[in-house]
Amino acid sequence: MNRTLLILFFLLLANIVFAQRFDAGLIAGFNGTQVEGDAFKGYNKVGLLAGIFVQTDIAPAISAGIEIKYSQKGSRRNFNPKTTQDQYIMRLGYIEIPVFLAFRTNDKSMIIGGISPGVLIHSREIIGVDDVDDPNKMPFKEFDLQPFAGFQFDFLERMSVDLRFALSVVPIRNKPEATTSYWLNNQFNNVISLALYYKL
């Protein structure tokens, strides 16, 4: 009896899932990024953003979706001739899998919120033209987690523009300073992204 009920439950669940209409598409855009805790201010590092998405309506004005994308982050300080400070660049590349809910406000726009886990696949720090060689440098962490919120506007039948704001809630790297403050003793990604979404 229990086995029969379990089979019926999974058949019903599968029927509901496959009855849904899924939209899939491509993502292309860029990030403006900075790192909280590195003493440099401003979204001075520009990075590429590319991937795919799948989403479906779960209520008349609510959609849910998941994405897989490559995202470049980091920070940058340009050369300052007044202080003779060398250029500094932090380059971080992540594979991210954002999960989100979208609330439609009208026929063409919606508010988006979700969370984006990411895995670091490459990193590099440059001062001037050379890689940073500091034995006291802390390593970057492999995992990032960013809640995000944003806005999406449909300007063509199959194309939308998406603006998002995201901030890491787990450190991307510890700082050598020993303090008791979680936010002061670590570094965090801070990202503004602008991307085009094309439905296939």
C-alpha positions as CSV (number, residue, x, y, z in Angstrom):
1,M,0.0,0.0,0.0
2,N,2.7,2.4,1.0
3,R,4.7,1.6,-2.1
4,T,1.6,2.2,-4.3
5,L,1.1,5.6,-2.7
6,L,4.7,6.5,-3.2
7,I,4.6,5.5,-6.9
8,L,1.4,7.5,-7.4
9,F,3.0,10.5,-5.6
10,F,6.0,10.5,-7.9
11,L,3.9,10.0,-11.0
12,L,1.8,13.0,-9.9
13,L,4.9,15.1,-9.2
14,A,6.4,14.2,-12.6
15,N,3.1,15.1,-14.3
16,I,3.1,18.5,-12.7
17,V,6.8,19.2,-13.5
18,F,6.5,18.2,-17.2
19,A,3.2,20.1,-17.5
20,Q,5.1,23.3,-16.7
21,R,6.3,25.5,-19.6
22,F,10.0,26.2,-19.3
23,D,11.8,29.1,-21.0
24,A,15.5,28.7,-21.7
25,G,18.0,31.2,-23.1
26,L,21.4,32.8,-23.2
27,I,23.0,35.4,-21.0
28,A,25.7,37.9,-22.0
29,G,26.9,41.0,-20.1
30,F,29.4,42.5,-17.8
31,N,30.1,43.1,-14.1
32,G,31.3,46.3,-12.4
33,T,33.0,45.0,-9.3
34,Q,34.9,46.0,-6.2
35,V,36.1,44.0,-3.1
36,E,35.0,45.1,0.3
37,G,38.0,45.1,2.6
38,D,40.8,45.9,0.1
39,A,40.9,49.7,0.9
40,F,40.1,50.6,-2.8
41,K,36.8,52.3,-3.4
42,G,34.6,52.2,-6.5
43,Y,33.4,49.6,-9.1
44,N,36.6,50.0,-11.1
45,K,37.1,46.4,-12.2
46,V,35.1,45.4,-15.3
47,G,34.5,41.7,-16.0
48,L,32.7,39.5,-18.4
49,L,29.4,37.6,-17.7
50,A,28.1,34.8,-19.8
51,G,25.8,31.8,-19.4
52,I,22.5,30.1,-19.8
53,F,19.2,30.2,-17.9
54,V,16.0,28.2,-17.4
55,Q,12.8,29.6,-15.8
56,T,9.1,28.8,-15.5
57,D,6.0,30.4,-14.1
58,I,4.9,29.0,-10.7
59,A,2.0,31.5,-10.2
60,P,0.2,34.1,-12.4
61,A,2.8,36.8,-11.6
62,I,5.7,34.8,-10.1
63,S,8.5,32.9,-11.9
64,A,11.3,30.8,-10.6
65,G,14.6,30.0,-12.4
66,I,18.1,28.8,-12.3
67,E,21.2,29.9,-14.2
68,I,24.7,28.6,-14.9
69,K,27.2,31.3,-15.8
70,Y,30.8,32.4,-15.9
71,S,31.5,35.6,-14.0
72,Q,34.6,37.7,-13.7
73,K,35.1,39.7,-10.5
74,G,37.8,41.4,-8.5
75,S,39.1,44.9,-8.0
76,R,41.4,47.5,-9.6
77,R,43.4,50.5,-8.7
78,N,44.8,52.5,-11.6
79,F,48.3,54.0,-11.6
80,N,48.3,57.4,-9.8
81,P,51.2,59.7,-11.0
82,K,50.6,62.0,-8.0
83,T,51.4,59.3,-5.4
84,T,53.4,57.0,-7.7
85,Q,51.3,54.1,-6.6
86,D,51.5,51.2,-9.0
87,Q,48.5,49.8,-10.8
88,Y,46.9,46.9,-8.9
89,I,44.5,44.4,-10.4
90,M,42.7,41.5,-8.7
91,R,41.2,39.1,-11.2
92,L,38.8,36.4,-10.0
93,G,36.8,34.0,-12.2
94,Y,33.8,32.0,-10.9
95,I,31.3,29.5,-12.2
96,E,28.0,30.4,-10.5
97,I,24.6,28.8,-10.2
98,P,22.1,31.5,-9.2
99,V,18.6,30.5,-8.1
100,F,15.9,33.2,-8.2
101,L,12.3,34.2,-7.9
102,A,10.9,36.9,-10.1
103,F,7.8,39.0,-9.3
104,R,6.2,40.6,-12.4
105,T,5.2,44.2,-11.8
106,N,3.6,44.7,-15.3
107,D,3.7,43.2,-18.7
108,K,7.3,44.2,-19.4
109,S,9.2,44.3,-16.1
110,M,9.8,42.2,-13.0
111,I,11.7,42.4,-9.7
112,I,14.2,39.6,-9.1
113,G,15.8,38.2,-5.9
114,G,17.8,35.1,-5.2
115,I,21.0,33.6,-4.1
116,S,24.1,32.7,-6.1
117,P,26.7,30.1,-5.0
118,G,29.9,30.2,-6.9
119,V,33.1,28.2,-7.3
120,L,36.4,30.0,-7.9
121,I,38.1,28.6,-11.0
122,H,41.0,31.1,-11.4
123,S,42.6,34.0,-9.6
124,R,45.4,36.4,-10.1
125,E,46.8,39.5,-8.4
126,I,49.1,42.0,-10.3
127,I,51.0,45.0,-9.0
128,G,52.4,47.1,-11.9
129,V,53.2,44.4,-14.5
130,D,54.2,41.6,-12.1
131,D,52.2,39.0,-10.1
132,V,52.0,39.7,-6.4
133,D,54.7,37.8,-4.6
134,D,54.0,38.2,-0.9
135,P,54.5,35.3,1.5
136,N,52.0,36.8,3.9
137,K,49.3,36.9,1.3
138,M,46.2,35.0,2.3
139,P,44.8,32.5,-0.3
140,F,41.4,33.0,-2.0
141,K,38.6,30.8,-0.9
142,E,37.1,28.4,-3.4
143,F,33.5,29.1,-2.5
144,D,31.5,32.3,-2.7
145,L,27.8,32.9,-1.8
146,Q,26.0,36.1,-2.8
147,P,22.4,37.1,-2.2
148,F,21.2,39.4,-5.0
149,A,18.4,41.6,-6.0
150,G,17.6,43.4,-9.2
151,F,15.3,44.4,-12.0
152,Q,14.5,43.0,-15.4
153,F,12.9,44.8,-18.4
154,D,11.6,43.1,-21.5
155,F,12.4,45.5,-24.4
156,L,11.8,43.0,-27.2
157,E,9.7,39.8,-27.5
158,R,12.6,37.5,-26.8
159,M,15.2,39.9,-25.2
160,S,15.4,41.5,-21.7
161,V,17.9,43.7,-19.9
162,D,18.8,42.6,-16.4
163,L,20.4,44.8,-13.6
164,R,21.5,43.2,-10.4
165,F,23.3,44.1,-7.1
166,A,25.1,41.3,-5.2
167,L,27.3,41.2,-2.1
168,S,29.1,38.2,-0.7
169,V,28.0,36.9,2.8
170,V,31.0,34.5,3.1
171,P,34.5,35.8,2.8
172,I,36.4,35.4,-0.5
173,R,39.6,35.8,1.5
174,N,40.7,36.4,5.1
175,K,42.9,39.4,5.9
176,P,46.1,38.9,8.0
177,E,44.9,41.5,10.6
178,A,43.5,39.8,13.7
179,T,40.3,41.6,14.7
180,T,37.0,40.3,16.1
181,S,34.9,41.9,13.3
182,Y,33.6,39.5,10.7
183,W,33.3,42.3,8.1
184,L,36.5,44.1,8.9
185,N,38.7,41.0,9.0
186,N,37.7,39.6,5.7
187,Q,37.2,40.5,2.0
188,F,33.9,40.2,0.1
189,N,32.8,40.5,-3.5
190,N,30.6,43.5,-4.3
191,V,29.1,43.4,-7.7
192,I,26.8,45.3,-10.0
193,S,25.9,43.4,-13.2
194,L,24.2,44.4,-16.4
195,A,23.3,41.7,-18.9
196,L,21.1,40.8,-21.9
197,Y,18.8,37.8,-21.6
198,Y,17.7,36.1,-24.9
199,K,15.0,33.5,-24.9
200,L,15.5,30.7,-27.3
